[in-house]
Amino acid sequence: MSESTIPWYALFGLMTVGRGPLPTLRGVVRVVSFDPEDDEEPVETLTRVWVDGERVRRESLDGQLESIDGEEDQWVWDVPDQPPVCDPHSRSGFVEDGGLLSRRDQEIWDDEEDERPIEPIRSTTCLGRAAWDVRWENQPKRRMLIDDETGLVLHQSGLAAFIPVAEWVELTVGEALDDSLFAWEGSTRPGDDDPHDHSSWEDYQPMSRSGSLRQHVFERLQVLAALDTALTRWDEVTALGAASANASAFVHGLRSLLGVDEMGARAVTDLQLRRLSVRERTAIADEVADLRRELADLDG
C-alpha cells in the first residue's frame, strides 16, 4: 500500500464494525503478560489459533490442545495428561489471546478523556499486510497496528497495564477451516462444577454460550442494519449532519431519522460511509440478511 492516511474516526469504524463479516483466521499469537501481585518477570506465550466466528481452537506450538470453543460447548485442557473439562454453560476468555481474535467493542473507546491518537494516521505494512500505524504523542510506548482488510489489531503495545505486548506473529486470512477443528468427540471430566449437574444451570443462563451468541448476533445486526439504512438515505443523513450543532445532536437526530438505537447511530457517525465501495455496501446488506436469519434460528 502506498503512503496514505486515514482519520481516526474512520479507522475506529473499521476496528469496530469492519467492511463485512470477519473472515476466518489461522496463525500464531504472541502475548507478554504479568501478574501485578507477583514480582516475577513477564511471561511470554505463543499460541496457535484457528478462528471461525465464535469458534476458536487454541494449541501450543508443539501441538498440545489448550481449548476449543465450539458451537455450544467449550473444552479446556487445564490439567496435563487429563481429558478436558467440558463446560456447556460458560464462555471463558484467555489472556493468551491478547484481545486479537475479534474486532474491538465500541464501548472500549467511549472514554472521552482518553487521549486521541496522532492524526493523520499513516499507512504501513505488518506481516506483509496493508495496515495502519496508530501512535500517541504523550504516550510513546503506546502503539497499535490495524489490519486494513479486516480491522483486526495486528500489534498492540502500551495499551493494557498487565499485557505490555500482544501481536500476531503469523496470520492467514480467509482460509477454509474444517468443522472438526472446533469439536471434541473424546472423553471429558468434570471441573469444579460438574457439567452433568444441571441444578445450578439456571444461575448461569445470563452467561450461557447460546445467550452470548444471540447477544453478539443481535448487537452486530443492530449496527449493520443502521449502516444499511443510512446508506439508502445518505442525502438525508448528510443534511442532518450539516444541521447538527454537535456530535451528540447528530446521534440523537440519527436515532429519530433512521429509527435506530444509540449503538447503531454512533456506528453511522463513526464509519466513513462515503468511502464504502459498491461491493462493501452489498456485503453489509448481505450480512444483515444473514444475521436476521441466524437470529430467527436462535429464537426458533
C-alpha positions as CSV (number, residue, x, y, z in Angstrom):
1,M,0.0,0.0,0.0
2,S,1.5,3.4,-1.0
3,E,1.8,6.1,1.6
4,S,-1.6,7.3,2.6
5,T,-3.6,8.4,5.6
6,I,-6.9,7.9,7.4
7,P,-8.7,9.9,10.1
8,W,-9.2,8.3,13.5
9,Y,-13.0,8.2,13.3
10,A,-12.8,6.2,10.0
11,L,-10.2,3.8,11.5
12,F,-12.4,3.5,14.6
13,G,-15.3,2.4,12.4
14,L,-13.0,-0.2,10.6
15,M,-11.9,-1.6,14.0
16,T,-15.4,-1.9,15.5
17,V,-17.6,-2.7,12.5
18,G,-15.3,-3.6,9.6
19,R,-16.3,-3.8,6.0
20,G,-18.2,-7.0,6.2
21,P,-18.1,-10.4,8.1
22,L,-14.8,-11.2,9.7
23,P,-13.1,-13.9,7.6
24,T,-11.6,-17.0,9.1
25,L,-8.2,-16.6,10.8
26,R,-5.3,-19.0,11.3
27,G,-1.9,-18.1,12.9
28,V,0.2,-17.6,16.0
29,V,-0.5,-15.0,18.6
30,R,2.3,-13.8,20.9
31,V,1.3,-12.2,24.3
32,V,3.6,-10.8,27.0
33,S,1.8,-10.6,30.4
34,F,2.4,-10.4,34.1
35,D,0.6,-10.7,37.4
36,P,0.8,-7.3,39.2
37,E,0.7,-9.2,42.6
38,D,3.9,-11.2,41.7
39,D,7.5,-9.9,41.4
40,E,8.2,-12.4,38.7
41,E,9.3,-11.4,35.2
42,P,6.7,-11.1,32.5
43,V,5.6,-14.3,30.8
44,E,5.7,-14.7,27.0
45,T,3.1,-17.1,25.5
46,L,2.9,-18.2,21.9
47,T,-0.5,-19.8,20.9
48,R,-1.5,-21.3,17.6
49,V,-5.1,-20.4,16.9
50,W,-7.9,-21.1,14.4
51,V,-10.9,-18.7,14.4
52,D,-14.2,-19.0,12.6
53,G,-16.7,-16.5,14.0
54,E,-17.4,-17.5,17.6
55,R,-15.5,-20.8,17.2
56,V,-11.9,-20.9,18.4
57,R,-9.3,-23.6,18.7
58,R,-6.1,-23.0,20.7
59,E,-2.9,-25.1,20.7
60,S,0.6,-24.8,22.0
61,L,3.3,-24.6,19.3
62,D,4.1,-28.2,19.9
63,G,0.5,-29.2,19.1
64,Q,-0.9,-29.7,22.6
65,L,-4.6,-28.7,22.8
66,E,-5.3,-25.9,25.2
67,S,-9.0,-25.2,24.5
68,I,-11.8,-25.4,21.9
69,D,-14.7,-23.0,21.7
70,G,-17.4,-24.9,19.7
71,E,-20.9,-24.1,18.6
72,E,-22.2,-24.6,22.1
73,D,-19.6,-26.2,24.3
74,Q,-16.2,-25.2,25.5
75,W,-13.5,-27.7,26.2
76,V,-10.4,-26.7,28.3
77,W,-7.3,-28.8,28.8
78,D,-6.3,-27.3,32.2
79,V,-4.5,-30.4,33.6
80,P,-1.7,-32.1,31.7
81,D,-2.3,-35.7,30.6
82,Q,-6.0,-35.4,31.6
83,P,-9.2,-35.2,29.5
84,P,-10.6,-31.7,29.1
85,V,-13.2,-30.1,31.2
86,C,-16.4,-29.6,29.1
87,D,-18.4,-26.6,30.2
88,P,-21.6,-26.1,28.2
89,H,-22.8,-23.1,30.2
90,S,-19.7,-20.8,30.3
91,R,-17.7,-18.7,27.9
92,S,-14.1,-18.0,29.1
93,G,-11.7,-15.5,27.8
94,F,-8.0,-16.3,27.6
95,V,-5.2,-13.8,28.4
96,E,-3.2,-15.6,25.8
97,D,-5.5,-14.2,23.1
98,G,-4.5,-10.7,23.9
99,G,-7.8,-9.4,22.5
100,L,-6.6,-10.1,19.0
101,L,-9.1,-12.6,17.7
102,S,-12.1,-10.3,17.1
103,R,-12.9,-6.7,16.3
104,R,-13.0,-4.3,19.2
105,D,-16.1,-3.3,21.2
106,Q,-17.2,0.3,20.7
107,E,-17.6,0.7,24.5
108,I,-13.8,0.3,25.0
109,W,-13.2,3.6,23.2
110,D,-16.1,5.6,24.8
111,D,-13.9,7.3,27.4
112,E,-13.9,10.9,26.3
113,E,-10.9,11.7,28.5
114,D,-8.7,9.2,26.6
115,E,-6.1,10.9,24.5
116,R,-6.8,10.7,20.8
117,P,-4.0,9.3,18.6
118,I,-1.8,11.4,16.4
119,E,-3.5,12.3,13.2
120,P,-3.4,11.8,10.3
121,I,-2.8,8.0,10.9
122,R,-0.4,6.8,8.3
123,S,-0.2,3.5,6.3
124,T,2.3,0.8,6.9
125,T,2.7,-2.9,6.4
126,C,2.6,-5.7,9.1
127,L,3.1,-9.4,8.3
128,G,3.1,-8.4,4.6
129,R,-0.4,-7.0,5.0
130,A,-1.6,-3.4,4.5
131,A,-2.1,-1.8,7.9
132,W,-2.4,1.5,9.8
133,D,0.1,2.7,12.3
134,V,-1.6,4.3,15.3
135,R,0.6,6.3,17.8
136,W,0.0,8.7,20.7
137,E,2.1,11.9,21.2
138,N,2.3,11.8,25.0
139,Q,2.5,8.0,25.3
140,P,5.4,7.0,23.2
141,K,5.2,3.3,24.3
142,R,1.6,3.1,23.2
143,R,1.1,1.8,19.6
144,M,-1.3,-0.2,17.5
145,L,-1.1,-1.7,14.0
146,I,-4.5,-2.2,12.5
147,D,-5.1,-4.5,9.5
148,D,-6.7,-2.6,6.7
149,E,-8.7,-5.5,5.3
150,T,-10.3,-6.9,8.5
151,G,-10.0,-4.1,11.1
152,L,-8.2,-6.5,13.4
153,V,-5.4,-5.4,15.7
154,L,-2.2,-7.0,14.4
155,H,0.0,-5.5,17.2
156,Q,-0.5,-3.5,20.3
157,S,1.8,-2.3,23.0
158,G,1.5,0.0,25.9
159,L,-2.3,-0.2,26.0
160,A,-3.1,-2.8,28.7
161,A,-1.4,-2.4,32.1
162,F,-0.8,-6.2,32.6
163,I,-0.3,-7.1,28.9
164,P,2.6,-4.9,27.6
165,V,2.6,-6.6,24.2
166,A,0.1,-8.6,22.2
167,E,0.6,-9.3,18.5
168,W,0.1,-11.7,15.6
169,V,3.4,-13.3,14.5
170,E,1.8,-15.4,11.8
171,L,-1.6,-14.8,10.2
172,T,-3.5,-16.4,7.3
173,V,-6.9,-14.8,6.5
174,G,-9.9,-16.3,4.6
175,E,-8.8,-20.0,4.5
176,A,-11.4,-22.7,4.6
177,L,-11.3,-24.3,8.1
178,D,-12.7,-27.8,8.8
179,D,-15.6,-28.1,11.3
180,S,-13.7,-30.9,13.1
181,L,-11.2,-28.3,14.4
182,F,-14.0,-26.9,16.6
183,A,-15.4,-30.1,18.1
184,W,-14.3,-32.7,20.6
185,E,-15.5,-36.3,20.5
186,G,-13.2,-37.7,23.2
187,S,-13.7,-38.2,26.9
188,T,-14.2,-35.3,29.3
189,R,-14.1,-34.8,33.0
190,P,-16.0,-32.6,35.5
191,G,-14.4,-29.4,36.7
192,D,-15.2,-27.5,39.9
193,D,-18.8,-27.6,38.7
194,D,-19.9,-30.9,37.4
195,P,-21.1,-30.2,33.8
196,H,-23.6,-33.1,34.1
197,D,-25.2,-31.5,37.2
198,H,-28.0,-29.2,35.9
199,S,-29.1,-28.0,39.3
200,S,-27.1,-24.7,39.1
201,W,-27.6,-24.0,35.4
202,E,-30.4,-21.5,36.0
203,D,-27.9,-19.2,37.7
204,Y,-25.6,-19.4,34.6
205,Q,-28.2,-18.7,32.0
206,P,-27.4,-15.0,31.6
207,M,-23.9,-16.0,30.6
208,S,-24.8,-19.1,28.6
209,R,-22.9,-19.6,25.3
210,S,-26.1,-19.6,23.3
211,G,-27.3,-16.4,25.1
212,S,-23.9,-14.8,24.5
213,L,-24.0,-15.8,20.8
214,R,-27.5,-14.4,20.4
215,Q,-26.5,-11.1,22.1
216,H,-23.4,-10.9,19.8
217,V,-25.6,-11.5,16.7
218,F,-28.3,-9.1,17.8
219,E,-25.8,-6.2,18.5
220,R,-24.0,-6.7,15.2
221,L,-27.3,-6.8,13.4
222,Q,-28.3,-3.5,15.0
223,V,-25.1,-1.8,13.9
224,L,-25.1,-3.2,10.3
225,A,-28.8,-2.6,9.9
226,A,-28.3,1.0,10.9
227,L,-25.5,1.4,8.4
228,D,-27.6,-0.3,5.6
229,T,-30.5,2.1,6.3
230,A,-28.2,5.1,6.4
231,L,-26.7,4.2,3.0
232,T,-30.1,4.2,1.4
233,R,-30.9,7.6,2.9
234,W,-27.4,9.2,2.7
235,D,-28.6,12.6,1.4
236,E,-30.8,13.0,4.5
237,V,-28.0,11.8,6.8
238,T,-25.6,14.3,5.2
239,A,-28.2,17.2,5.6
240,L,-28.8,16.2,9.3
241,G,-25.0,16.2,10.0
242,A,-24.6,19.7,8.5
243,A,-27.5,21.0,10.6
244,S,-26.5,19.4,13.9
245,A,-24.7,21.6,16.4
246,N,-22.5,18.8,17.7
247,A,-21.9,15.1,17.7
248,S,-24.4,14.4,20.4
249,A,-27.1,16.2,18.5
250,F,-26.2,14.3,15.3
251,V,-26.5,11.0,17.2
252,H,-29.9,12.0,18.6
253,G,-31.1,13.1,15.2
254,L,-30.0,9.9,13.6
255,R,-31.9,7.8,16.1
256,S,-35.1,9.7,15.2
257,L,-34.4,9.8,11.4
258,L,-33.4,6.2,10.9
259,G,-35.3,4.6,13.8
260,V,-32.2,3.0,15.2
261,D,-30.7,2.6,18.7
262,E,-27.8,4.6,20.0
263,M,-25.2,1.9,19.1
264,G,-26.4,2.0,15.5
265,A,-26.5,5.8,15.4
266,R,-22.9,6.0,16.7
267,A,-21.8,3.5,14.1
268,V,-23.2,5.7,11.4
269,T,-21.3,8.7,12.7
270,D,-18.1,6.7,13.3
271,L,-17.8,4.9,9.9
272,Q,-16.7,6.9,6.9
273,L,-19.6,5.8,4.7
274,R,-18.7,7.9,1.7
275,R,-15.6,5.6,1.2
276,L,-17.6,2.4,1.0
277,S,-17.4,0.8,-2.4
278,V,-20.5,-0.8,-4.0
279,R,-19.0,-4.3,-3.1
280,E,-18.7,-3.3,0.5
281,R,-22.2,-1.9,0.6
282,T,-23.5,-5.1,-0.9
283,A,-21.5,-7.1,1.7
284,I,-23.2,-5.1,4.5
285,A,-26.7,-5.7,3.1
286,D,-25.9,-9.4,2.6
287,E,-24.7,-9.8,6.2
288,V,-27.8,-8.0,7.5
289,A,-29.9,-10.6,5.8
290,D,-27.7,-13.5,7.1
291,L,-27.8,-12.1,10.7
292,R,-31.6,-11.8,10.6
293,R,-31.8,-15.4,9.5
294,E,-29.4,-16.5,12.2
295,L,-31.2,-14.6,14.9
296,A,-34.5,-16.2,13.8
297,D,-32.9,-19.6,14.1
298,L,-31.6,-18.8,17.6
299,D,-35.0,-17.7,18.7
300,G,-36.7,-20.6,17.0
